[in-house]
């Protein structure tokens, strides 16, 4: 999960629902960019697991 989170995190290092959603869109639109992570089904499973980690271990965003 750490390697996947690092790949997805923006410059601010944040991994949230929008980051995971953009990764899923990227998987559909540019599947070759994800070959090193496995099949489409495997990557979707990893993204789902990362979502569970974010929900379970994450914290609320601070208002800006």
FIKOL-784559 format. One line per 8 residues: number of its first residue (from 1); their letters; for each residue x, y, z of N, C-alpha, C. Coordinates in pm, 1 decimal. Atoms other than C-alpha are relative to their C-alpha. Layout:
<recs>
NUM	a	X:Y:Z:X:Y:Z:X:Y:Z | ...
</recs>
This chain:
<recs>
1	xxxxxxxx	80.9:-119.1:0.0:0.0:0.0:0.0:85.8:126.3:0.0 | -84.8:-119.9:-7.2:281.3:241.9:74.4:51.1:40.2:-138.1 | -52.0:-31.9:133.8:428.4:217.3:-274.9:-111.1:57.2:-88.0 | 111.9:-50.0:78.6:86.8:268.8:-432.3:-38.6:140.7:46.8 | 33.1:-132.5:-53.2:9.9:563.6:-203.2:102.2:103.2:-45.4 | -103.8:-93.2:46.7:343.0:723.5:-293.6:-17.8:31.7:-147.6 | 20.5:-22.3:143.6:266.9:678.8:-664.6:-115.3:96.2:-24.6 | 120.5:-78.8:21.7:-71.7:844.5:-628.3:3.6:137.7:64.4
9	xxxxxxxx	2.1:-125.1:-76.0:4.9:1120.6:-381.2:47.6:117.1:-85.3 | -40.6:-120.5:70.1:28.3:1470.0:-518.1:122.5:61.2:63.9 | -116.1:-69.8:-55.2:298.5:1720.5:-441.2:-12.4:21.3:149.8 | 22.9:-22.5:-142.6:139.6:1772.7:-100.7:2.8:-129.7:80.2 | -7.4:128.5:-68.3:164.2:1400.4:-19.6:-133.9:-54.5:47.1 | 132.6:39.8:-45.6:-211.9:1368.2:31.3:-57.5:-108.4:-90.7 | 76.1:102.2:71.3:-402.3:1056.6:-67.9:-141.6:5.5:56.3 | 139.2:-8.5:-41.6:-778.4:1102.9:-55.5:-88.3:-60.6:-108.2
17	xxxxxxxx	94.4:61.3:93.7:-1091.9:995.0:-240.2:20.5:50.3:-142.1 | -17.4:-52.8:135.6:-1026.3:1227.1:-533.5:125.3:-55.8:-66.7 | -124.0:57.2:54.0:-672.3:1094.3:-578.5:-23.7:-143.7:-44.8 | 29.3:139.2:35.3:-795.3:736.2:-577.0:-93.4:-5.2:-120.2 | 90.1:-6.6:114.9:-1074.6:827.6:-819.2:72.9:32.5:-128.8 | -78.2:-34.1:119.9:-830.9:990.5:-1060.9:86.0:-118.5:-43.7 | -78.7:118.4:34.8:-617.1:675.9:-1043.7:-86.0:-101.6:-74.5 | 89.8:93.3:67.7:-916.9:463.8:-1141.8:-28.7:47.5:-141.9
25	xxxxxxxx	22.3:-54.4:134.2:-988.7:693.9:-1437.5:124.1:-22.0:-85.6 | -126.1:20.1:71.1:-622.6:675.1:-1536.0:17.0:-146.4:-40.3 | -8.7:143.2:30.9:-635.8:296.0:-1519.2:-83.3:-32.5:-123.6 | 87.7:25.3:115.2:-923.4:298.1:-1769.7:52.2:67.3:-127.1 | -40.1:-76.1:118.3:-780.2:563.9:-2000.4:143.1:-27.6:-45.7 | -141.1:25.9:31.6:-409.7:471.4:-1985.8:46.6:-129.2:67.8 | -29.5:124.9:-70.9:-390.9:104.6:-1885.6:147.5:-41.0:-3.8 | -142.1:38.0:7.5:-29.5:65.8:-2001.2:81.7:61.4:112.5
33	xxxxxxxx	-71.0:-64.1:-110.6:80.1:306.7:-1727.4:-7.5:-82.1:128.3 | 23.0:80.1:-120.4:-38.9:47.7:-1476.6:48.2:-144.6:-14.3 | -41.0:139.0:23.8:113.8:-270.0:-1626.5:84.3:-58.1:112.5 | -88.6:50.7:-105.6:373.3:-298.5:-1350.6:-74.8:-40.0:126.9 | 79.8:28.1:-120.0:92.9:-322.1:-1091.8:-89.1:-122.9:-17.4 | 80.5:118.9:22.8:-82.8:-618.8:-1253.6:-111.2:25.9:-99.0 | 113.9:-11.7:90.6:-403.1:-672.9:-1446.3:-92.2:111.6:48.5 | 95.6:-103.3:-39.4:-685.2:-420.5:-1443.6:-73.8:-39.7:127.7
41	xxxxxxxx	71.7:47.5:-118.6:-873.2:-632.9:-1190.5:88.3:7.6:125.0 | -91.8:-6.3:-114.1:-565.6:-652.3:-966.9:21.6:143.8:46.5 | -20.1:-140.7:-36.5:-510.3:-277.1:-978.5:-125.7:55.2:66.9 | 123.3:-44.6:-63.5:-875.6:-210.6:-900.4:-9.0:-51.6:143.5 | -0.3:56.4:-135.4:-841.8:-440.8:-599.7:96.5:77.8:89.7 | -95.9:-79.2:-77.3:-532.0:-249.4:-484.4:-57.0:137.7:34.5 | 60.1:-130.5:-25.8:-715.2:81.5:-520.2:-109.6:-11.0:105.5 | 103.6:21.2:-100.7:-1005.5:-58.5:-319.7:62.8:-19.3:137.9
49	xxxxxxxx	-68.1:20.1:-127.7:-767.4:-174.4:-47.5:57.6:130.6:52.9 | -52.8:-129.0:-41.6:-600.9:167.1:-42.4:-112.5:87.8:53.1 | 115.3:-75.5:-48.9:-944.0:327.0:-4.5:-33.2:-41.3:142.7 | 28.6:48.1:-135.3:-1006.7:106.3:300.0:104.0:50.3:100.6 | -105.2:-52.3:-88.4:-672.9:212.2:449.3:-23.9:148.0:28.8 | 25.2:-142.8:-18.4:-755.9:580.2:393.9:-118.3:20.5:94.0 | 118.5:-14.2:-86.4:-1099.4:539.7:554.1:33.0:-39.7:142.8 | -27.9:52.0:-134.3:-964.8:340.3:847.9:107.0:81.1:73.4
57	xxxxxxxx	-117.2:-61.2:-64.9:-637.9:523.8:915.1:15.7:149.0:-27.9 | -16.3:-139.7:38.9:-683.3:865.5:756.2:-54.9:96.3:105.1 | 51.6:-103.5:-88.2:-770.3:1191.3:921.6:-79.5:100.2:-82.1 | 79.4:-101.7:68.1:-1011.0:1469.3:838.8:90.2:110.5:-53.1 | -76.2:-110.9:58.2:-880.3:1739.7:612.0:-26.3:126.2:79.7 | 16.5:-128.2:-67.6:-824.6:2076.5:771.0:-57.0:102.1:-96.6 | 55.9:-106.3:83.3:-1024.1:2369.7:639.9:107.7:99.6:-34.6 | -100.4:-97.8:41.8:-817.6:2614.0:439.7:-61.1:137.2:-12.8
</recs>
